[in-house]
Amino acid sequence: MIDIASKAAAALLAEDARQVEQQDSPSSSLATVSSASKQASWSYWAANNVTWALSQILYLIDGSKFSNQSPYLSDNYAPVEAEIYEAALTLLDGTALPEDLNGAFIRTGPNPYLNPAGRYHWFDGDGMSHVVRFKNGTASYCNKWVDTARIREEKKAGYAAAGKIGDSKGIFGVGHILLDLLKKKFVVSTANGLGQGNTALAFHARRLLTLHEGDLPYHLKIACNGLVETIDRITFDGKLLSNSAHNNNNKNGTSPATPTATPLSSTAGNRPACFTAHPKIDSETGEMFAFAYSVEQAPFLWFTRIDASGAVVADFPVPGLRGPVMMHDFALTQNHVIFIDAPLFFKPEVMIKKGSLPFDFDKSAPLRLGVMRRDLDAAAENSVMWFTLEPLMCFHVANAWETGHTSDISTTKDGFENIKEKKEKENRTATKIEVYLCTFKDFSLDSFTAVSADAEPHLTRVTLDLETGEAISQQLLDLCGDFPTIPASLVARPTRYAYVATFNTSSFGSPIFYGVAKVDLTASGAANATLGLIEHGQGRVGGECYFVPKQQRSSSGGAMAKAGEDKKEEATNEKLEEDDGYLMTYVYDEDKKESECVVYDAKTMSSKPVARVSLAGHRVPYGFHCTWVTEEQLKSQI
């Protein structure tokens, strides 16, 4: 009986993708028109009321209607209920903003637009952007929901109708999956995706992107005064949509004037319409690299290369995954990408067997890292070289780079075959890649780090030898920490310092970020790798810290002239070192019940902030990732 139900759950989830692609009639010119038509019709009204009633019955049966208050809806996880704008913020404790700090600091995180019923997971909330705009010594604050198709569909339905991770748990999760299929067929359109835009941010090709790995990115725009708005869902001219989406171009999230694009791969019909939350941008070439993964059908992994103008130039499936896994991040080097095949497998049967969410960490299976050239236009079986380590989970990458001539010994035509023979024949240098990951020895998507003492992440160096196929791992940070960051200009290049958000664990497994550690990536081991630790203070909780480089200044005290404007002055400019910059984060004061934007000195790692910016009594809920948008980038936005 259990086996039959397990297979049924797996089949239902696989059928979900097929049902979604077939659900809507292409009769209307726009997906929004089709949705509005449904809402106005009696059939939509009836289906909406029936599915709402069924959901309430399910919440009664699974016991979550009255007795399952999620910890991710209380304290500073609780959503804020309004969008606000504060034009003039004040500074605390006599601090002052640095003169060279001009731009915008933005963090995204989950903030449910409508009250979620049933079980709620931290990943479930709708994306909300929190922006502090710095300009000429002043600061403003704005928060804004990402205007996603999901929010629009739920506003039409009148309740939180879209499926949630939290509900996909235990035997009753099967019922929620069935109901979700029904909603997608009659109530909630998936034509424009159902992602929340709640995870991370990236600035590329004059657009600020907010990201969620279950959907394509959304384009945000920050005005000169710091106000933020959602422009559109980005499909990259339709090239990252499946064939069925191309056949219904009026539903693909682009403007009506956008012509139907041709998929870059003949297997594009199986491509998931999603995009990693952690794309990598090479600051030297301007290229952006990304991947998408699917847990519903093979191929499970896709790789995407986007040029500096924002055009997709390569998009193809990547072979070699053991099966459907959760792949949150990856790494980029000068010539390669490294995929993280962690043993967090998609196993719907564990919903019934273990009463858990359908992702299961297999402590008997190894962590695998797959190295592939980043300039490929398609991938063959030998295009990826897989390295095996001990069973580890990994969500986030600090950086990666090469220590040899990888462009010489791994070629597009020959993949990774006969590397040693080519090296000996042509007298080439042995090649290694260093990858810096935050790894867990145990993990649970249900309870995060509360599952066991081994479930706390630590920054780890992994050395991959492309000649021998050997992989060696070494822990670099004894402190528990994640959300590693580096200077954005050094992605895929040798880096000395990484900044890791350090945390203790709450009773339900969530991180309580008390500080940030500065780690020397060149250190021989954990004993001498930690160079400094900033602590936010008693009852003060931070998050990911973003590194903002200082502006290079001339010896006369003025800001450095732009390249080419004054060649003679270059010799007198003070040379900045890698850690000359600021660490920026939001800090929540548990006593005052309000948040601040805090700026630290990355070089000194003093716990005394350079600046503390009051958010006028407002609160920024605990969220995920952040970024810095420079003044030049703000001016360049489209």
ABEGO torsion letter per residue (X at the ends): XAAAAAAAAAAAAAAAAAAAAAABBAABABAAAAAAAAAABAAAAAAAAAAAAAAAAAAAAAGAAAABBBAAABEAABBBABBBBBABBBBBGGBBBBAABBEBBBBBBBBBABBBBEBBBAAABBBBBBBBBBBGGBBBBBBBBBBBAAAAAAAAAGBBABBBAAABBEAAAAAAAAAAAAAAAAABBAAAEABAGAABBBBBGGBBBBBBAABBBBBBBBBAAGBBBBABBBAGGGAABBAAAAABAAAAGBBAABBBBBBABAAAAABBBBBBABBBBBAAAGBBBBBBBBAABOBABBBBBBBAAGBBABBBBBBGBAEBBBBABBBBBAABBBBBBBABBBBAAAAAAAGBBABBBBAABBBBBBBBBAABABBBAAABBBBBBBBBBBABBABBBBABBAAAABBAAAEABGAAAAAAAAGBBBBBBBBBBBBBABBBAAAEAAABAAABBBBBBBBBBAAAGBBBBBBABABBBBGBBBBAAABGBBBABBBBBBBBBBAAGBBBBABBBBBBAABABAAAABABBBBAEBGBBBBBBBBBBBBBBBAAGBBBBBBGABAAAAAABBBBBAABBBBBBBBBBAAAGBBBBBBBBAAAGBABBABBBBAGGBBBBBBBBBBBBBAAAAAABX
